[in-house]
Amino acid sequence: MTVADTHDVRDPELPGRLLAAERDELVPLLRERPEADFGIRTCCPGWTVRHVLAHCGAALSRAVEGRFEEGVFSPESNDRDIAERDAWSLGKVIDELERGMTEAGPVIAEAGGSLDGLALGEWVHAGDVREAWGESDAYGGARLGLALELLAHLTRTRRHVAVHADLDDTDEPLLLGAPTGERPPARYLGDATTLVRLYAARPLAGTKYELAGATETELSLYG
């Protein structure tokens, strides 16, 4: 995989491509697992695998249906969405997620960038599920290149601290954030999945990396 700096011009189809690619890998995995596995706890405080999937399906359904009332995606709103799906069968929860990952792409593309973070968030949550199940490709795998491209775009448009990332598993550096001229770009040395963990505020135990010129908190998309 080669990851180079991407242009500032938004690719409106990128979020949808990431969602579709993740759908094709994640949904078959979900359908083959025993129901007991969906009660396993994830790194998201208080949430099991089933809770994460219910949240993801609900968020995508809101996007597809244009339901963005005040307070949407707040912790309280997320908890209500999950509670509304408590009585659903597991199959119905997975069906909603699959439908959302299929139908949300065009909606996100037409939103002009305001929903791009939703696609990356769904991919990260898929990583949460994989990590809870001990899968080897959590926050990585074949979709990592698309996710990094979207991450680079989001960090630029949100004016995050500039970071020059030299990735162990790519041929070219990845440039993230938006240079301001007030400070030199921070420097990251490590693998791509650990970089994703930093930006997604996911557990870092067992990882190895170097970060100079910025703090972990500054890198987090959710800080």
ChimeraX attribute file (.defattr): number of C-alpha atoms within 10 A of each C-alpha:
attribute: neighborCount
match mode: 1-to-1
recipient: residues
	/A:1	10
	/A:2	11
	/A:3	19
	/A:4	15
	/A:5	14
	/A:6	15
	/A:7	11
	/A:8	11
	/A:9	7
	/A:10	16
	/A:11	14
	/A:12	18
	/A:13	15
	/A:14	19
	/A:15	27
	/A:16	21
	/A:17	19
	/A:18	23
	/A:19	25
	/A:20	21
	/A:21	17
	/A:22	21
	/A:23	21
	/A:24	13
	/A:25	14
	/A:26	17
	/A:27	16
	/A:28	12
	/A:29	11
	/A:30	18
	/A:31	13
	/A:32	8
	/A:33	11
	/A:34	8
	/A:35	12
	/A:36	8
	/A:37	14
	/A:38	20
	/A:39	12
	/A:40	14
	/A:41	19
	/A:42	22
	/A:43	16
	/A:44	15
	/A:45	7
	/A:46	9
	/A:47	17
	/A:48	20
	/A:49	23
	/A:50	24
	/A:51	25
	/A:52	24
	/A:53	25
	/A:54	26
	/A:55	26
	/A:56	29
	/A:57	26
	/A:58	23
	/A:59	23
	/A:60	26
	/A:61	19
	/A:62	17
	/A:63	20
	/A:64	19
	/A:65	12
	/A:66	10
	/A:67	11
	/A:68	11
	/A:69	9
	/A:70	8
	/A:71	10
	/A:72	14
	/A:73	16
	/A:74	10
	/A:75	10
	/A:76	11
	/A:77	15
	/A:78	20
	/A:79	15
	/A:80	14
	/A:81	20
	/A:82	21
	/A:83	14
	/A:84	12
	/A:85	18
	/A:86	14
	/A:87	10
	/A:88	11
	/A:89	10
	/A:90	17
	/A:91	12
	/A:92	14
	/A:93	21
	/A:94	20
	/A:95	15
	/A:96	18
	/A:97	24
	/A:98	22
	/A:99	15
	/A:100	24
	/A:101	27
	/A:102	19
	/A:103	19
	/A:104	24
	/A:105	25
	/A:106	15
	/A:107	18
	/A:108	24
	/A:109	19
	/A:110	12
	/A:111	12
	/A:112	12
	/A:113	17
	/A:114	10
	/A:115	17
	/A:116	23
	/A:117	17
	/A:118	19
	/A:119	26
	/A:120	21
	/A:121	15
	/A:122	24
	/A:123	25
	/A:124	20
	/A:125	23
	/A:126	23
	/A:127	24
	/A:128	24
	/A:129	26
	/A:130	21
	/A:131	16
	/A:132	18
	/A:133	17
	/A:134	10
	/A:135	11
	/A:136	11
	/A:137	14
	/A:138	21
	/A:139	25
	/A:140	19
	/A:141	13
	/A:142	12
	/A:143	18
	/A:144	21
	/A:145	18
	/A:146	17
	/A:147	24
	/A:148	22
	/A:149	22
	/A:150	22
	/A:151	20
	/A:152	21
	/A:153	26
	/A:154	21
	/A:155	21
	/A:156	19
	/A:157	13
	/A:158	11
	/A:159	14
	/A:160	19
	/A:161	21
	/A:162	24
	/A:163	24
	/A:164	18
	/A:165	22
	/A:166	19
	/A:167	21
	/A:168	13
	/A:169	13
	/A:170	15
	/A:171	12
	/A:172	15
	/A:173	17
	/A:174	21
	/A:175	24
	/A:176	26
	/A:177	22
	/A:178	18
	/A:179	17
	/A:180	12
	/A:181	8
	/A:182	6
	/A:183	10
	/A:184	14
	/A:185	21
	/A:186	20
	/A:187	16
	/A:188	20
	/A:189	18
	/A:190	17
	/A:191	17
	/A:192	22
	/A:193	19
	/A:194	21
	/A:195	23
	/A:196	20
	/A:197	19
	/A:198	19
	/A:199	18
	/A:200	20
	/A:201	16
	/A:202	18
	/A:203	12
	/A:204	12
	/A:205	6
	/A:206	6
	/A:207	12
	/A:208	10
	/A:209	13
	/A:210	10
	/A:211	16
	/A:212	12
	/A:213	13
	/A:214	16
	/A:215	12
	/A:216	12
	/A:217	12
	/A:218	14
	/A:219	24
	/A:220	17
	/A:221	16
	/A:222	9
	/A:223	10
